[in-house]
Amino acid sequence: MIRKKQVIPIIMSAALACSLAACSGKDGGTNAAAGSASASQSANPPKLTDLKYWVANHTAATSQMKTYAEMGMYKEMEKLTGVKVDFQHPPIDTAQMQEQFNLMIVSNELPDVIEYNWINFPGGPQKAIKDNKIIKLNDLIDQYAPNLKKLLDANPDWKKQIMTDDGSIYAFPFLRGGEKVRVFFGPAIRQDWLDKVGMRMPTTIDEWYNVLKAFKEKDPNGNGKADEIPIYLDKDLFNIDAPFLGAWGINNSFYQDNGTVKFGPIQPEFKSFLETMNKWYKEGLLDQDFAAPNAKLLDNKMTTDLLGSTATYNGGGIGKYAGLMKDDPSFKLVAAPYPVLKAGDPAIWGQKDFAFNGIGAAITASNKNPIETVKWLDYAYGEQGQLLFNFGIEGQSYTMQDGKPALTKEILNPSGGVSIQQAIAKYNRATWSAPFVLSDDFQVQYMALPQQKDALAIWSKPTAERKMPLVTPTDEESSKFASIMADINTYRDEMLLKFIMGAEPIDGFDDYVKKIESMGIDDAIQVQQAALERYNAR
């Protein structure tokens, strides 16, 4: 956990500009790309003036600006460093974003920095280094990133998480510095609807079924119409730390059970989960649009008093809707416990991040100024950078009170139908991700509402003991694993929808399992098992 003993003002632009242009006596290269920083360049590196930076956008930002270049912290960074950043944003849609990333990677025209979840790179981050797409950063960090180096030296478990099995550091990481910032997602339900139908908070799958039936039949929104949608769980939400699916003790991918790797979608428990979701779908309890995720449609259903429950984020869900619905005193969306099958059993699955979740800013092999880019990225991990990246601009998004940063009333209680998350997005990316260390100090203020603090406590209870760490297969394993899982994941996702929607009878589950087995899932499990054992030995 990172705790700042004191907070000092942002250093003057001249000082930072001098630091970024400072001479250095060693070449920071660790491969062909980094090695391109010649001895003469290292002795007298050119001043970095512009940077091409590819990064996915966020809906909270798109509602406020066209590009991150308009964000307060990046405008401040430009003043401090003289570096103008050309942000390249792919489409918000996940599939379109991935398609653009894939096309970019196979081309020879890479931006200077790519921020991405590198664990998802085909073949893993080590393959990206081997293919000369991104550069290994170990020596560059040791020589030119004193802030990040200090943090990693003080937190060896963080270093273990951000490297490959051979010890390569491949990106400047987004890190969740404390326990309070690692739990932020879970089931949520309308407490006011529960009160209207006279039912208690559900804790088991059977109790959830009874509550959803009541939502469907007892007109909790009081408009005299049978228009209530009891629960919204789109297909993507089945993949995020197993809300509801976790009641069966499995997830929708790989997990570990006492050190043994298993694949959730072929377990007998997965069939029971599908039977339940199929029943909910047929009875109109599960949103009929679940197969086509649409964030705007979800927002509309929640804010027009049509939706009774979902799985959502603490800030970007409970907090957002509380802000959007603040003129409706009856609206009360609150956290619900991760459900179990048997009352009293502890919940195993729940969202609980590691310090590192795979997202980081990598320097590409096309970057002509890797040393100066490292220095620019390293600023975020220093004391002043952490203040900027967590709280934004002093006097605008925060003020100093008794030596500590405090978010302003305009941020915590925005006007004009703007949510807190959207208000903060004008100044920084602290409510989703960026290459910096997210602070508990920010999280405590951001989760200011009582229902948000309750959510933190409620969603923290699952043990998450079966969650796989961010393992990295070897190059040989990666190509084999990627080839196997590309087809398996496509087939799994298709069949998930068919089973739930009734296009495929549940009786066909055994044939579905045999099909996945014939596609090589045992080999993929062996890859994950070996990678887990290597990770544990790092």
HELIX and SHEET records of a PDB file:
HELIX    1   1 SER A   13  LEU A   20  1                                   8    
HELIX    2   2 ALA A   32  GLY A   35  1                                   4    
HELIX    3   3 ALA A   39  ALA A   43  1                                   5    
HELIX    4   4 THR A   59  THR A   62  1                                   4    
HELIX    5   5 TYR A   68  GLU A   70  5                                   3    
HELIX    6   6 GLY A   72  THR A   81  1                                  10    
HELIX    7   7 THR A   94  VAL A  106  1                                  13    
HELIX    8   8 TRP A  118  ASN A  120  5                                   3    
HELIX    9   9 GLY A  124  LYS A  130  1                                   7    
HELIX   10  10 ASN A  138  TYR A  144  1                                   7    
HELIX   11  11 PRO A  146  ALA A  154  1                                   9    
HELIX   12  12 PRO A  156  ILE A  162  1                                   7    
HELIX   13  13 GLU A  179  VAL A  181  5                                   3    
HELIX   14  14 GLN A  191  VAL A  197  1                                   7    
HELIX   15  15 ILE A  205  GLU A  217  1                                  13    
HELIX   16  16 LYS A  235  ASN A  239  5                                   5    
HELIX   17  17 LEU A  245  TRP A  248  5                                   4    
HELIX   18  18 GLY A  264  ILE A  266  5                                   3    
HELIX   19  19 PRO A  268  LYS A  282  1                                  15    
HELIX   20  20 ALA A  295  THR A  303  1                                   9    
HELIX   21  21 ASN A  314  GLY A  319  3                                   6    
HELIX   22  22 LYS A  320  LEU A  324  1                                   5    
HELIX   23  23 PRO A  370  ASP A  378  1                                   9    
HELIX   24  24 TYR A  379  TYR A  381  5                                   3    
HELIX   25  25 GLU A  383  PHE A  391  1                                   9    
HELIX   26  26 LYS A  409  LEU A  412  1                                   4    
HELIX   27  27 ILE A  420  ALA A  425  1                                   6    
HELIX   28  28 ASP A  440  TYR A  446  1                                   7    
HELIX   29  29 PRO A  450  TRP A  459  1                                  10    
HELIX   30  30 ASP A  475  MET A  501  1                                  27    
HELIX   31  31 ILE A  506  GLY A  508  5                                   3    
HELIX   32  32 PHE A  509  SER A  518  1                                  10    
HELIX   33  33 ILE A  521  ASN A  536  1                                  16    
SHEET    1   A 6 LYS A  84  GLN A  88  0                                        
SHEET    2   A 6 ASP A  50  TRP A  54  1                                        
SHEET    3   A 6 VAL A 113  ASN A 117  1                                        
SHEET    4   A 6 PHE A 356  ILE A 363 -1                                        
SHEET    5   A 6 PHE A 172  ARG A 176 -1                                        
SHEET    6   A 6 VAL A 437  LEU A 438  1                                        
SHEET    1   B 3 SER A 309  TYR A 313  0                                        
SHEET    2   B 3 PHE A 185  ARG A 190 -1                                        
SHEET    3   B 3 LEU A 333  ALA A 335 -1                                        
SHEET    1   C 2 PHE A 254  ASP A 257  0                                        
SHEET    2   C 2 THR A 260  PHE A 263 -1                                        
SHEET    1   D 2 TYR A 398  GLN A 401  0                                        
SHEET    2   D 2 LYS A 404  LEU A 407 -1                                        
END                                                                             
